[in-house]
Amino acid sequence: MAPQYSYIRTLLALVLSLGFAAAAHADGTEALGPLSTPLAAGSDLVSAGTGLLSGASTIEIEVPTGVSVAQILLCWTGFHTGPVTGSDDTALVNGVQVVGVLTGGPTLFFSSTYCSAFRADVTNNVTLNPGTNSVAITGLDFDILAHGASLFVVVDDGQTASELFLTDGLDMAFHYFTPPLDTTQPQSFLFSPLPTSRTATLQVVVADVQANRPNSIRIETDGVVTDHPDLLGSTSGAEWDHLALDVPIGAGVSSLSVQVLSGPPGGANLPSSFAWVASALVLQTPPSGDVSGTIWLDANDNGVEDSAEVGIAGVPVVATCAGNDGILGTADDYTETQVSGALGDYVFSNLPIGPCQVAIDAIGMPVGLGPGICPMQIDLSIFYGVVAPNTNFCLVPANVDFVRGDSNDDGIVDVSDVVFVARWVAAAGVPGGCYDAADTNNDVNVDLADAVFLAMYLFAHGPVPAAPFPACGPGRGCLSFANCP
């Protein structure tokens, strides 16, 4: 009886396309909408469906290993003869009766044929285990026909950050009907943008699409519209299509819209007539790690951050990581720049996993600084959840003339320089701009021995400071020295 009904339905659609109008019968139809109860949080939304035109059927659904099941939803639709008769809000799931809520309809689609859609939360009625699960769906008693049913299962692996969306209802369309039944309303999903590209999983559930009837799924992201023609046609069993499509999401993109379309017209076959039942979107945040470090002034160029050496602000640091191809140096590489803070610190958060390079941007380096013994680039691999907190760099002062011993740069070597060095070492004063000037004993360190050395020279006929002294001369430990030309 069902195949004969499909043939009659096609003839009726052809007659109606010549000028007879069909009309929606109830509110809450002709546009999918958010669930009346919240969708559970989780790391993924797995789903599957089956056609029920021939009666009872089984949904085969795959549950990943290592996850917990947070929520299970069942949706179904069917045709019936009256606005309040012939529909069925109950189903048997593995033999257990569940009662659904009306999500769309009843909609008068053509002749005396109405359509209604239902959803039930079956979390407490169905047990799903890792691997393939067979869920029997029976007991749908629409007085014309049941189209099919789909399961949506929220699972959680405890670590993957995801944004999950699900809309349902009943949005019916046939190209030659009068509005609003000529087309559907696009479904838009808004999500958090990421600095890297990723892939979303779009799920679409549509009932009543017969084979070889033209249809299209239109997807728009970042202003780019892509039509996917003729994907629908009872692919999940007669009268039911449950599709999953991978959709690339570019860096910075924060929305996706989808619309199921009847047609295009004009071909050998009539455009499809259908009931759009549900759409879902899964956006998983790619695994990432953090990198942080410090850039300091290595005045003695020994590659070690000594106690008197300080961080450098305003140094640009560039992180370059492999993109989706996993290879550095290709067009899809991810690049981000941070600038060191007041203490020379920088942080990169949520870098994509895989090979990365972190490097000083030599072009943007502050004036008076240059590379020394420390490398200007560090290669590393980012792993999920890994924090690399000690990715440090050092720079050395450019060649600036100075006078050794004139630590406070006042043009005179005297007791005030002894005090200045002592306070510098004790961190009670402000470090000067010339490390070498404070290194009075020329041992490449600034410590209390330098204060003692200078005091001995000034007051106890101790050794004379090494050159440049007493006149100006070049050195590598000065950012600036005002009293040398």
Residue pairs with C-beta under 8 A, 6 or more apart in sequence:
2 53
2 54
2 145
2 238
5 144
5 145
6 210
9 110
9 113
9 273
10 210
10 270
12 110
12 111
13 110
13 174
13 176
13 270
13 273
14 270
16 22
16 110
16 174
16 176
16 177
17 174
17 175
17 176
17 177
17 270
21 177
21 178
22 108
22 109
22 110
22 174
22 177
22 178
22 181
23 108
23 178
23 181
24 30
24 107
24 108
24 172
24 180
24 181
25 83
25 105
25 106
25 107
25 108
25 114
26 83
26 105
26 106
26 107
28 102
28 103
28 104
28 105
28 169
29 104
29 105
29 107
29 169
29 170
29 171
29 172
30 107
30 170
30 171
30 172
30 180
30 181
30 184
30 185
31 169
31 171
31 184
31 185
32 104
32 167
32 168
32 169
32 170
32 171
32 185
32 187
32 276
32 278
32 279
33 167
33 168
33 169
34 167
35 73
35 119
35 166
35 167
35 168
36 101
36 103
37 121
39 71
39 154
39 164
39 165
39 166
40 70
40 71
40 154
41 70
41 154
41 156
41 164
42 70
42 71
42 154
42 155
42 156
42 162
42 164
43 67
43 155
43 156
43 157
43 158
43 159
43 160
43 161
43 162
43 284
44 64
44 67
44 154
44 155
44 156
44 157
44 160
44 162
44 164
44 282
44 284
45 152
45 153
45 154
45 155
45 164
45 166
45 201
45 203
45 280
45 282
46 61
46 62
46 63
46 64
46 152
46 153
46 155
47 61
47 150
47 151
47 152
47 153
47 203
47 242
47 244
47 280
48 59
48 60
48 61
48 62
48 150
48 151
48 236
48 242
49 59
49 148
49 149
49 150
49 151
49 205
49 236
49 237
49 240
49 241
49 242
50 57
50 58
50 59
50 60
50 137
50 148
50 149
50 150
50 236
50 237
50 240
50 242
51 57
51 147
51 148
51 234
51 236
51 237
51 238
51 239
51 240
52 76
52 78
52 137
52 140
52 146
52 147
52 148
52 149
52 237
52 239
52 240
53 145
53 146
53 147
53 148
53 237
53 238
53 239
53 240
54 238
55 138
56 136
56 137
56 138
57 136
57 137
57 148
57 149
57 237
58 134
58 135
58 136
58 137
59 134
59 135
59 137
59 149
59 150
59 151
60 132
60 133
60 134
60 135
61 128
61 132
61 133
61 135
61 151
61 153
62 131
62 132
62 133
63 69
63 128
63 129
63 130
63 131
63 133
63 153
63 155
64 130
64 155
64 157
65 130
65 131
66 130
66 157
67 130
67 155
67 156
67 157
68 155
68 156
68 158
69 123
69 128
69 153
69 154
69 155
70 123
70 154
70 155
70 156
71 121
71 123
71 153
71 154
72 121
72 122
72 123
72 125
72 126
72 128
72 151
72 152
72 153
72 154
73 119
73 120
73 121
73 122
73 151
73 152
73 153
73 166
74 91
74 93
74 98
74 100
74 119
74 120
74 122
74 137
74 149
74 150
74 151
74 152
75 100
75 103
75 117
75 118
75 119
75 120
75 149
75 150
75 152
75 168
75 205
75 277
75 278
76 91
76 100
76 117
76 118
76 137
76 140
76 146
76 147
76 148
76 149
76 150
77 115
77 116
77 117
77 118
77 146
77 147
77 148
77 170
77 207
77 275
77 277
78 87
78 88
78 115
78 116
78 140
78 142
78 144
78 145
78 146
78 147
79 109
79 113
79 114
79 115
79 142
79 144
79 145
79 147
79 208
80 86
80 87
80 88
80 106
80 113
80 114
80 115
80 116
80 142
80 143
80 144
81 112
81 113
81 114
81 143
81 144
82 106
82 112
82 114
83 106
83 108
83 114
84 106
85 143
86 114
86 142
86 143
86 144
87 105
87 106
87 114
87 116
87 142
88 118
88 139
88 140
88 141
88 142
88 146
89 99
89 100
89 101
89 102
89 118
90 97
90 98
90 99
90 100
90 139
91 97
91 98
91 100
91 118
91 120
91 137
91 138
91 139
91 140
91 149
92 98
92 136
92 137
92 138
92 139
93 122
93 125
93 126
93 135
93 136
93 137
94 125
94 126
94 135
94 136
95 136
95 138
96 125
96 126
97 139
98 120
98 122
98 125
99 120
100 118
100 119
100 120
101 118
101 119
101 120
102 116
102 117
102 118
103 117
103 118
103 119
103 168
103 169
103 170
104 116
104 117
104 168
104 169
104 170
104 171
104 277
105 114
105 115
105 116
105 117
105 170
106 114
106 115
106 116
107 114
107 115
107 116
107 170
107 172
107 181
107 275
108 114
109 115
109 172
109 174
109 181
109 273
109 275
110 174
110 177
110 273
113 144
115 170
115 172
115 207
115 208
115 275
116 170
117 168
117 169
117 170
117 275
117 277
119 168
122 151
126 135
126 151
128 135
128 153
135 151
137 149
140 146
140 149
145 239
147 207
147 208
147 239
147 240
147 275
148 207
148 236
148 237
148 239
148 240
148 242
149 240
150 205
150 240
150 242
150 277
150 278
152 166
152 203
152 278
152 280
154 164
159 384
159 385
160 284
160 285
160 287
161 284
161 285
162 282
162 283
162 284
162 285
163 191
163 192
163 281
163 282
163 283
163 285
164 280
164 281
164 282
164 283
165 189
165 191
165 280
165 281
165 282
166 278
166 279
166 280
167 187
167 278
167 279
167 280
168 277
168 278
168 279
169 277
169 278
170 275
170 276
170 277
171 184
171 185
171 260
171 275
171 276
172 181
172 184
172 273
172 274
172 275
172 276
173 181
173 182
173 183
173 184
173 260
173 261
173 262
173 273
173 274
173 276
174 181
174 182
174 262
174 271
174 272
174 273
174 274
175 182
175 183
175 262
175 263
175 264
175 265
175 271
176 182
176 265
176 270
176 271
182 262
183 259
183 261
183 262
184 259
184 260
184 261
184 276
185 259
186 218
186 220
186 257
186 258
186 259
187 257
187 258
187 259
187 279
188 255
188 256
188 257
189 255
189 256
189 257
189 258
189 281
190 254
190 255
191 254
191 255
191 256
191 281
191 283
192 254
193 251
193 252
193 253
193 254
194 251
194 252
194 285
194 286
194 350
195 251
195 252
195 334
195 336
195 350
196 251
196 286
196 323
196 334
196 352
197 248
197 249
197 250
197 251
197 323
197 324
197 332
198 248
198 249
198 283
198 284
198 285
198 286
199 246
199 247
199 248
199 249
200 246
200 247
200 248
200 249
200 256
200 281
200 282
200 283
201 244
201 245
201 246
201 247
201 281
201 282
202 219
202 244
202 245
202 246
202 247
202 256
202 258
202 279
202 280
202 281
203 242
203 243
203 244
203 245
203 278
203 279
203 280
203 281
203 282
204 217
204 241
204 242
204 243
204 245
204 258
204 260
204 276
204 278
204 279
205 240
205 241
205 242
205 243
205 276
205 277
205 278
205 279
206 232
206 240
206 241
206 243
206 260
206 274
206 275
206 276
206 277
207 239
207 240
207 241
207 274
207 275
207 277
208 239
208 273
208 274
208 275
209 215
209 232
209 233
209 234
209 239
209 241
209 272
209 273
209 274
210 233
210 234
210 239
210 272
211 233
211 234
212 233
212 269
213 233
213 269
213 270
213 271
213 272
213 273
214 229
214 230
214 262
214 263
214 264
214 265
214 267
214 269
214 271
214 272
215 229
215 230
215 231
215 232
215 233
215 260
215 261
215 262
215 263
215 271
215 272
215 274
216 227
216 228
216 229
216 230
216 260
216 261
216 263
216 264
217 227
217 228
217 231
217 232
217 243
217 245
217 258
217 259
217 260
217 261
218 225
218 226
218 227
218 228
218 258
218 259
218 260
218 261
219 225
219 226
219 228
219 245
219 247
219 256
219 257
219 258
220 226
220 256
220 257
220 258
221 247
221 248
221 249
221 250
221 253
221 255
221 256
221 257
222 250
222 252
222 253
227 261
228 245
231 241
231 243
231 245
232 241
232 243
232 260
232 272
232 274
233 241
233 272
234 240
234 241
235 241
235 242
235 243
236 242
247 256
249 256
249 283
251 334
256 281
258 279
260 274
260 276
262 271
262 272
262 273
262 274
263 271
263 272
264 271
265 271
286 352
286 353
287 352
287 353
287 384
287 385
288 349
288 350
288 351
288 352
288 353
288 382
288 384
289 350
289 351
289 353
289 382
289 383
289 384
289 385
289 386
289 387
289 388
290 347
290 348
290 349
290 350
290 351
290 386
290 387
290 388
290 389
291 319
291 347
291 348
291 351
291 356
291 358
291 380
291 382
291 387
291 388
291 391
292 345
292 346
292 347
292 348
292 387
292 388
292 389
292 390
292 391
293 345
293 346
293 358
293 388
293 389
293 390
293 391
293 392
293 393
294 305
294 311
294 340
294 343
294 344
294 345
294 346
294 392
294 393
295 311
295 312
295 315
295 317
295 340
295 344
295 346
295 360
295 392
295 393
295 394
295 395
296 305
296 309
296 310
296 311
296 312
296 344
296 392
296 393
296 394
296 395
297 309
297 310
297 311
297 312
297 369
297 394
297 395
297 396
297 397
297 435
297 479
298 304
298 305
298 309
298 372
298 373
298 374
298 394
298 395
298 396
299 308
299 309
299 396
299 397
299 435
299 436
299 439
299 446
299 476
299 477
300 306
300 309
300 435
300 439
300 444
300 445
300 477
301 372
301 373
301 396
301 476
302 373
302 444
303 372
303 373
303 374
303 394
305 392
305 394
306 445
306 446
307 425
307 447
308 424
308 425
308 431
308 435
308 438
308 445
308 446
308 447
309 435
310 344
310 431
311 340
311 342
311 343
311 344
311 345
312 340
312 344
312 366
312 369
312 395
313 340
313 341
313 342
313 343
313 344
314 339
314 340
314 366
315 339
315 340
315 344
315 346
315 360
315 361
315 364
315 365
315 366
315 369
315 393
315 395
316 337
316 338
316 339
316 340
316 360
316 361
316 364
316 365
317 337
317 338
317 339
317 340
317 346
317 348
317 358
317 359
317 360
317 361
317 393
318 335
318 336
318 337
318 358
318 359
318 360
318 361
319 335
319 336
319 337
319 338
319 348
319 351
319 356
319 357
319 358
320 328
320 333
320 334
320 335
320 356
320 357
320 359
321 328
321 333
321 334
321 335
321 351
321 352
321 354
321 355
321 356
321 357
321 382
322 328
322 330
322 332
322 333
322 334
322 352
322 354
322 355
322 356
323 330
323 331
323 332
323 333
323 334
323 352
324 332
325 332
326 354
326 355
327 355
328 355
328 356
328 357
334 351
334 352
336 348
336 351
337 361
338 346
338 347
338 348
339 346
340 346
348 358
351 382
352 382
353 382
353 383
353 384
354 381
354 382
355 379
355 380
355 381
355 382
356 379
356 380
356 381
356 382
357 377
357 378
357 379
357 380
358 377
358 378
358 380
358 391
359 376
359 377
359 378
360 371
360 376
360 377
360 393
360 395
362 371
362 376
365 395
367 398
368 397
368 398
368 400
368 479
368 480
369 395
369 396
369 397
369 398
369 479
370 395
370 396
370 397
370 398
371 395
371 396
372 394
372 395
372 396
372 476
373 394
373 396
374 392
374 393
374 394
374 395
375 393
376 393
378 391
378 393
380 388
380 391
382 388
396 476
396 477
397 434
397 435
397 476
397 477
397 478
397 479
398 476
398 479
399 474
399 475
399 476
400 434
400 474
400 475
400 478
400 479
400 480
400 481
400 484
401 468
401 472
401 473
401 474
401 475
401 478
401 481
401 484
401 485
402 409
402 434
402 436
402 437
402 468
402 472
402 473
402 475
402 477
402 478
402 481
402 484
403 413
403 437
403 468
403 469
403 470
403 471
403 472
403 473
403 481
403 483
403 484
404 436
404 437
404 439
404 440
404 442
404 465
404 466
404 467
404 468
404 469
404 475
405 413
405 417
405 437
405 440
405 454
405 457
405 465
405 469
406 412
406 413
406 417
406 437
406 483
407 417
407 420
407 421
407 424
407 432
407 434
407 437
407 438
407 440
407 454
408 416
408 417
408 420
408 432
409 432
409 433
409 434
409 437
409 481
409 482
409 483
410 416
410 483
411 483
413 454
413 458
413 465
413 469
413 470
414 458
415 455
415 458
417 440
417 454
418 451
418 454
418 455
418 458
419 451
420 429
420 432
420 438
421 438
421 440
421 446
421 448
421 450
421 451
421 454
422 448
422 451
423 429
424 431
424 432
424 438
424 446
425 446
425 447
425 448
425 450
425 451
432 438
433 478
433 479
433 480
433 481
434 475
434 477
434 478
434 479
434 480
434 481
435 446
435 477
435 478
436 475
436 476
436 477
436 478
437 477
437 478
437 481
438 446
438 450
439 445
439 446
439 450
439 477
440 450
440 451
440 453
440 454
440 457
440 465
441 449
441 450
441 453
441 465
441 466
442 465
442 466
443 449
453 462
453 463
453 465
454 465
455 462
456 462
456 463
457 463
457 464
457 465
467 473
468 474
468 475
472 481
472 483
472 484
472 485
